[in-house]
Amino acid sequence: MPTLKRLFLLACCLMCFCLATVNAQEATPEATPTDASARFTISGSYNVRQPVGDLVRQYTVYVPESYFEAEAPVPLILALHGAGGTGQGMQAFSGLDAIADQEGLLVAYPDAISNAWNDGRGDGVSEINDLGYLEHIIDSVAEKADIDRTRVYATGFSRGAMMAYRLICNYPTQFAGIAAVASTFPTYLISECQNAPPVPVMMVQGTDDPIIPWTGIPRGYLSAMNSLRFWAQHNRCSTAGPIKEAVDLSPLDGTRLLIQTASKCVQPTVLYGVFNGGHTWPGHPIQAGMELGLTSTDFDVAVTMWAFFEPLVVGGE
């Protein structure tokens, strides 16, 4: 459908920019260790509170029953909530616990200070060392579980996606890849990322996102297409690749999935564009007090990102 592809390339969102994102229904922890250094011995969701620098920080980690059946160290995914959200809110809507159950991996859902990550933009939380905190979580989980340090991944929604971009640029030897959902690439991170080695990046963006427009924000965020071009150049790809239409599995959801995979890259680079999609997490509707646009049910972003993550290891090419 050439018309659809042309619209995909030209789509724009003219609504005003707003950094607020949503609190989803909070998950109820099933097990909480009394000692922050205690090993995980049963399945469930653990709340871990620890001093990190001058602050007491908290994250929730989901440990599936299948973890205890693993014969080797398992992968870890850090899932970062959007501004105004919480780790437990991210756990409630992301669908990542189901991936953990199926694959035997662990998922950590950290809480930001004041519900907003220090993603490098230099605003009111710029004094918070979230880079160090998120790196600390890997060490913390490793004290409690057998994780594979070469298979640690990060994903994020909205401002959490912006933080994931920052993580992979600053800690390319700690994270094997990222999946950024509902955020194009921030221009304020370009200088921070330029000297990083090639790193695996998966992006998911709706063409009708009312919060982070597909066309970007001048002096703030690249467009979705320019985000792909930035990472394709950074990862030394030969071309941005053709746009491919995915099968329309949910004709009534009002969206279509179009995939552009950069070719002949040092590290994999791909953009999942959701035509008519909003500021959403595909496959999992978010309950919000504001209009976020259409949620695609043509694919489950948690399943898709794990397919992207699964073969990746730190430093692999």
C-alpha positions in Angstrom: 0.0 0.0 0.0 2.2 2.9 -1.3 -0.2 5.5 0.1 0.1 4.1 3.6 3.9 4.0 3.4 3.9 7.6 2.2 1.7 8.7 5.1 3.9 6.8 7.4 6.9 8.9 6.3 5.0 12.2 6.4 2.8 11.7 9.4 2.9 14.4 12.0 1.4 15.1 15.3 0.6 18.8 16.0 -0.6 18.6 19.6 1.4 20.3 22.3 4.2 18.6 24.1 3.7 17.4 27.6 6.1 15.3 29.7 3.5 13.8 32.1 2.9 10.1 31.7 0.6 7.9 33.6 0.3 5.8 36.7 -1.0 2.3 35.9 -2.7 0.1 38.5 -0.1 -0.9 41.0 0.9 -4.5 41.4 0.8 -6.0 44.8 4.2 -7.5 45.9 3.9 -11.2 46.7 7.1 -11.5 48.6 9.4 -9.0 50.2 12.8 -9.9 51.7 13.5 -8.5 55.2 17.2 -8.1 54.2 18.0 -6.1 51.1 20.9 -8.5 50.4 18.9 -11.7 50.9 18.8 -14.2 48.1 15.6 -14.8 46.2 14.3 -18.2 47.4 10.7 -18.2 46.2 8.9 -16.8 43.2 7.0 -13.5 43.3 7.5 -9.8 43.2 10.0 -8.3 45.7 10.3 -4.7 46.8 13.9 -3.9 47.5 14.9 -0.7 49.3 18.5 0.2 49.6 20.7 3.3 50.3 22.4 4.4 47.1 24.6 7.4 47.8 22.7 9.9 49.9 19.3 8.5 49.0 17.2 5.4 49.8 16.1 4.0 46.4 13.5 1.3 45.6 12.9 -1.2 42.9 10.6 -4.1 42.4 11.9 -7.3 40.8 9.8 -10.1 39.5 11.2 -13.6 40.0 9.2 -16.3 38.1 8.9 -19.9 39.2 10.8 -20.9 36.0 13.9 -19.1 37.3 14.4 -21.8 39.8 14.4 -24.4 37.0 17.2 -22.7 35.1 20.5 -24.6 34.8 22.6 -21.4 34.0 22.6 -17.7 34.9 19.5 -15.9 33.5 19.0 -12.6 31.6 17.8 -9.5 33.4 15.6 -6.7 31.9 15.4 -3.2 33.5 12.0 -1.7 32.7 11.8 2.0 33.2 8.5 3.8 33.8 7.5 7.1 32.2 7.4 10.5 34.0 4.7 10.5 36.6 4.7 6.7 36.8 6.2 4.0 39.1 8.0 0.8 38.8 5.0 -1.2 40.0 2.8 0.7 37.5 5.2 -0.3 34.7 5.0 -3.9 36.0 1.2 -3.8 35.8 0.8 -2.8 32.2 4.0 -3.9 30.4 3.4 -7.6 30.0 7.0 -8.3 30.9 6.2 -10.6 33.8 4.6 -13.0 31.3 7.9 -13.0 29.3 9.8 -13.7 32.5 7.5 -16.6 33.3 8.0 -18.1 29.8 11.7 -17.5 29.6 12.9 -17.9 33.2 14.4 -14.4 33.2 14.2 -11.6 35.8 12.7 -8.2 35.4 13.5 -5.2 37.6 11.1 -2.2 37.8 13.0 0.7 39.4 11.3 3.9 40.8 12.6 7.3 39.9 13.0 10.1 42.4 9.9 12.4 42.1 8.7 9.9 39.4 11.0 11.4 36.8 14.4 10.0 35.5 17.5 12.2 35.1 17.7 11.5 31.4 20.2 14.2 30.7 18.0 17.1 29.8 19.1 19.2 32.8 15.8 19.9 34.5 14.8 19.7 38.2 16.2 16.1 38.7 19.5 16.8 37.1 21.4 16.3 40.4 20.1 12.7 40.8 22.6 10.1 39.7 20.2 7.8 38.0 22.9 6.3 35.8 24.8 5.1 38.9 21.5 3.9 40.5 20.5 1.8 37.5 24.0 0.3 37.2 23.8 -0.4 41.0 20.6 -2.4 40.5 22.4 -4.9 38.3 24.9 -5.5 41.2 22.1 -5.6 43.7 20.1 -8.2 41.7 23.3 -10.2 41.1 23.7 -10.5 44.9 20.2 -12.1 45.1 20.0 -14.2 42.0 22.2 -15.8 39.3 22.1 -13.4 36.4 24.1 -13.5 33.2 25.9 -10.1 33.1 26.4 -10.4 29.4 22.6 -10.5 28.9 21.3 -7.4 30.7 18.8 -5.3 28.8 16.9 -2.1 29.3 13.5 -0.9 28.0 11.5 2.2 28.9 8.3 4.0 28.1 8.3 7.7 27.3 10.8 9.4 29.6 11.9 5.9 30.6 12.8 5.3 27.0 14.8 8.5 27.0 16.7 7.1 30.1 17.2 3.8 28.3 18.9 5.7 25.4 21.2 7.4 28.0 22.0 4.1 29.6 23.1 2.3 26.5 25.4 5.3 25.5 27.1 5.5 28.9 27.2 1.8 29.8 27.6 -0.1 26.6 29.5 -2.8 28.4 26.8 -3.3 31.0 23.7 -3.4 28.7 23.4 -5.7 25.7 20.6 -3.7 24.1 17.7 -1.4 24.6 14.1 -1.1 23.4 12.7 2.5 23.5 8.9 2.8 23.4 7.1 6.0 22.8 10.1 8.3 22.5 12.2 9.4 19.6 15.8 10.2 20.2 16.5 13.3 22.4 18.8 15.8 20.8 20.3 16.6 24.2 21.8 13.1 24.2 23.5 13.4 20.8 26.8 14.6 22.3 26.6 12.0 25.1 26.1 9.2 22.6 28.5 10.2 19.8 31.5 8.5 21.3 29.8 5.3 22.4 30.5 2.1 20.4 27.8 0.7 18.2 24.9 -0.6 20.3 21.7 -2.6 19.6 18.7 -0.3 19.5 15.0 -1.1 18.9 12.5 1.9 18.7 8.7 1.8 18.8 6.9 5.0 17.9 3.3 6.0 17.0 2.7 8.4 14.1 -0.1 10.1 16.1 1.7 10.3 19.5 0.3 13.4 21.2 3.2 13.6 23.7 6.3 12.8 21.6 5.4 13.7 18.0 6.5 11.4 15.2 8.0 14.5 13.5 10.0 15.4 16.6 10.3 18.6 18.5 12.8 21.3 17.4 15.9 21.5 19.7 14.4 18.7 21.8 13.7 15.4 19.9 14.6 14.1 16.5 11.8 12.8 14.3 11.3 9.0 14.3 12.9 8.7 10.8 15.8 10.9 11.8 16.2 8.8 15.0 16.5 5.7 12.9 19.0 7.5 10.6 21.0 8.6 13.7 21.3 5.1 15.0 21.8 3.5 11.6 24.8 5.9 11.1 26.0 5.3 14.7 25.8 1.5 14.2 27.6 1.7 10.9 24.7 0.3 8.8 24.8 0.5 5.1 21.2 1.7 4.6 18.2 2.5 6.7 16.4 -0.4 4.8 13.0 -0.6 3.2 9.7 -0.2 5.0 7.8 -3.5 5.4 4.1 -3.8 6.3 3.3 -6.3 9.0 0.2 -8.5 8.7 -2.8 -6.6 10.0 -3.7 -9.0 12.8 -6.2 -6.6 14.4 -8.1 -4.8 11.6 -10.4 -3.1 14.1 -7.8 -1.4 16.3 -7.3 1.4 13.8 -3.5 1.0 13.5 -1.0 -0.7 11.2 2.5 -1.8 12.0 5.3 -0.8 9.6 8.8 -2.0 10.3 12.1 -0.5 9.0 15.2 -2.5 9.8 18.6 -1.0 9.0 20.8 -3.3 6.9 24.4 -4.6 7.2 24.9 -3.0 10.7 27.6 -3.6 13.2 24.7 -3.8 15.7 21.0 -4.4 15.0 18.9 -1.2 14.5 15.1 -1.3 13.9 12.1 1.1 14.0 8.6 -0.2 14.6 6.3 2.5 13.4 2.7 2.3 14.5 0.6 4.1 11.9 -2.2 6.0 13.7 -0.7 4.8 17.0 -0.5 7.0 20.1 1.6 7.4 23.2 1.1 3.8 24.1 2.6 0.4 24.8 1.4 -1.8 22.0 -0.5 -4.9 23.0 -1.2 -3.6 26.5 -3.7 -0.7 26.9 -2.8 1.8 29.6 -5.5 3.2 31.9 -4.8 6.9 32.0 -6.6 10.1 32.9 -5.6 11.7 29.6 -6.0 10.9 26.0 -3.0 9.0 24.7 -4.2 7.8 21.3 -4.7 4.4 19.8 -3.0 1.3 21.2 -2.0 -1.2 18.5 -3.0 -4.8 19.1 -1.3 -6.0 16.0 1.7 -7.0 18.1 2.7 -7.3 21.7 5.7 -5.1 22.3 6.9 -7.2 25.2 7.1 -10.3 23.0 8.7 -8.3 20.2 11.4 -6.8 22.3 12.3 -10.1 23.8 12.7 -11.5 20.3 15.1 -8.6 19.6 16.9 -9.0 23.0 17.3 -12.8 23.1 20.3 -13.3 20.8 22.1 -10.2 22.1 25.1 -10.3 24.4 27.3 -7.5 25.6 29.9 -6.6 23.0 28.5 -9.1 20.5 28.6 -8.4 16.8 
